[in-house]
Amino acid sequence: MLHSHCVTRSTPRGCRLSIPLLLAGLLCGPCAAIRAEVPAPPPVDACALLTEADVEAVYGSIVGEPNGKELGSGPFWVSMCNYDNAHTDAPMLSVGLLVKAHGAADTAQAYADYLDELRRELGDVAVLVPVDGLAGPAGWDADTGQLTVFAGPYQIILTSAGRFAGDRLSFGKLIAERVSGRLPKP
């Protein structure tokens, strides 16, 4: 499976951000020309949306400074942020956030298009389990620990990997609520 080969019991540091990068490439691909007609919201800083305090409060583990990155411009931007506890003796934890403008006028349609694109690119392994109770349409992939949420004009992908007590989806939902609450209102 393309987007989960790095998210295993021992996640190398270089793979932690590769998951969002792979998805960023997929998401900025063929649909970009179609979605360019819809005005995109200005870029946001993923590390401002997901703070060190958020990760520590939800996961109960001390993490280091964020590792952030911004790519693109105009309607085709992506912002990423990753936290890990590699500097501690605690069991490994890595939490990442990818935020981008989805570029569609209708959030539900943007989510449906995203699911279709995942299936075309990755096949049946890319089927997400629907998740209710978040800011917009959302899906969960337990194999990769990724929660994808479409909130207004934004798409957020939260990834958690490592060994920690608790349910990754429940923790992802808590983080998604915090992040979506901080997104600028269009």
N, C-alpha and C positions, 0 to 999 in steps of 0.2 A: 504494500500500500504506500503510495507516494508520500503522503503527508504524515505518516506515523512511524516510519522506519527509525527516526531519531528519538522518539519519545518512548523509551524503554526504561527498564529498571535502573540503568546507569546512563543517564543522558549526558553526553559530552557537551562542554560549554558551547562549542561552535554550532551544535544542532539546535540549541534552544531558540535562537532567533531565526534559524533556517525555516522552521515551520511557518511562522508568519510571513517570511520572505517568499516562500513558495506560494502561499496563498495570495500574497500581494501581486505576484506575477500573474497568477491565474485570474485575479479579479480586475487587474488593469489591462487585461488582454482584449479579446475580440469585441466585447460589448462596449468598449470605450467610445468608438465612433458613434454609436447609437445614443449613448447617454450624454454625450457632449452638449446636446441641445438644452438640457435641463441645467439651470444655474446651480452651481455647487456652493455649499457653505464654505466659508474660509477655513483653512487648515486649523486644527487644534493640536495641542501638545499632549500626547498620550500619557506622559509622565506627570502632567498636571491633573489629569483625570483619574489616574490610579497612583496613589501615593504609597510611600514606604509604610506609613502608619496604617493605611487600609489593609495592605497585605499582612502586616504583623498582627493586626486585630482579628482578621478573619481566619488566618491559618495558624496563629499562635506560635510563630517562629520568627526570630530576628532575621532580617534580610539586610543586604548591603544597599549601597547607593544604586539608583536606577541606571540602566544602560538604555539610552534612548536613541532613536534615529528617525529622521524625516526624509522622505523621498518624494520627488515629483513637485508639481506646482499647478496653479490654476485649478481646474476641476479634477485633476488626476493626482491628488496627493495621498500619501499614506504616512501615518505617524505610528511608531512602535515604541514600546517600553517593556523592559524585562527586569525582574528582580530575582535574585537568588541568594541562598545562604551559604555559598561556597566557602566563605571566610570563617565559618563556624564549625564546631564539631557535631552539630545536629544532623539528622538524616537529611539528605538532599531535598531541596525544594526549589522549584523554578516557576514563576508566575509571569506570564507575558500578556500584553495587550496590544492589539493592532486596531487602529481606527482609520476609517476612510469615508469619503462621501460616496454613497452608492450611485448617485447620479440619476435616479428615477423619480418621477413625479409621485408615484404611488408606492408606498413602503411595502405593502403586501405583494405587489407585482415584482418589486425589486428582490424580495426574498424568494419568490417562486422562480424568477430568472436565475438567481444564484444557485438554487437547488438543481435546476436544469443544467446549468453550466458545470457544476460539480459532477453530475452523473455523466455528462458527455465526456469530460476530461478524465475522470477517475473510475467510472463504472459504478457497479452496485456497492462497492465498499464505501462510497461517499454518501450513503443515505444517512441523513440526520434524523434523530428522534425529536419530534416537536416538543417544545417546552412552553408552558403557559405561565402567565403571571409576571411577565417582564414588560419593558417599555414598548415592545412591538413584537413582530414575528421572530421566533427564536428556534434554534435547533441545537442538539447536543450530539457529540461524537465521543462515546466513552473510550474508544480505542486510543484516541489522541488526547483526550481530556480537553477538547475544544468546545466552547459554548459560543455560538454565533448569534448576535442579536441585531436586528434592524430597528433603530430608534430614530424616528423622524428621518432627516436626510443622511443619517450616519449608519454605517455598518461597523459593529465592534466584534472582534474575535478575541476571546479570553482563552488562554491555554494554561493549564496547570500540570506540572509533572513532578514526580518525586515521591518520597515516602512521608506521609503525614496522616494523622488521625482524622478521620471524617470522610464524608462523601464529597467527591470532587464536584459533582453537579450542584449540590447545595451550596458549597463554597463559591462556585462560579456564579450562581444566581445572586448571592450576597454582593459579590464584587460588581456584577453587572448593574445591580440597582444603584450602587454608589457611583459608578462611572456614568450611567445614563442620566442620573440626577445632576451631574456636572456639565453635561453637554450644552453648548449654547442653544438657546431656543431660536428657531428660524423666524 
